[in-house]
Amino acid sequence: MSVSDPIADMLLRMRNAQKAGLQEVEMPGSRLKGEIARVFKQEGYIAGFMLAGDPKRVLLLTLKYAADGEPVIRGVSRISKPGLRRFAGYQDIPRVLNGLGTAVVSTSNGVMTGKEARQRKLGGEVICTIW
């Protein structure tokens, strides 16, 4: 079965796996999903990730939990969807929870955080927010 929004599917699998208390979650992979996972790891939302397999790419995310067992990710939201793409200039990139969360932006220089895009003065497609 094909998925109409693979990025939303990735975010939902992450959220559901954390609610179930799983350590790892496996999903179909792509280059864009790998870049989003890199940003999540860089910002400390996941413990690690691995993009493997040549004919059928697989993305394996290692989820991160606090010392008391609470998930590190409190919430995640898809902003730009296949039916309605959301682009923003560098001044209009949303600040998530006054800087406590992260916006993930796809720019001409690759996928990066909203903060990084504002510093480099790059606009782009706002993929999702995570907090």
Stockholm file with secondary structure:
# STOCKHOLM 1.0

chainA/1-131         MSVSDPIADMLLRMRNAQKAGLQEVEMPGSRLKGEIARVFKQEGYIAGFMLAGDPKRVLLLTLKYAADGEPVIRGVSRISKPGLRRFAGYQDIPRVLNGLGTAVVSTSNGVMTGKEARQRKLGGEVICTIW
#=GR chainA/1-131 SS CCCSCHHHHHHHHHHHHHHTTCSEEEEECCHHHHHHHHHHHHTTSEEEEEEECSSSCEEEEEECBCTTSCBSCCCEEECSBTTBCCEECTTTSCCGGGGTSEEEEEETTEEEEHHHHHHHTCCEEEEEEEC
#=GC SS_cons         CCCSCHHHHHHHHHHHHHHTTCSEEEEECCHHHHHHHHHHHHTTSEEEEEEECSSSCEEEEEECBCTTSCBSCCCEEECSBTTBCCEECTTTSCCGGGGTSEEEEEETTEEEEHHHHHHHTCCEEEEEEEC
//
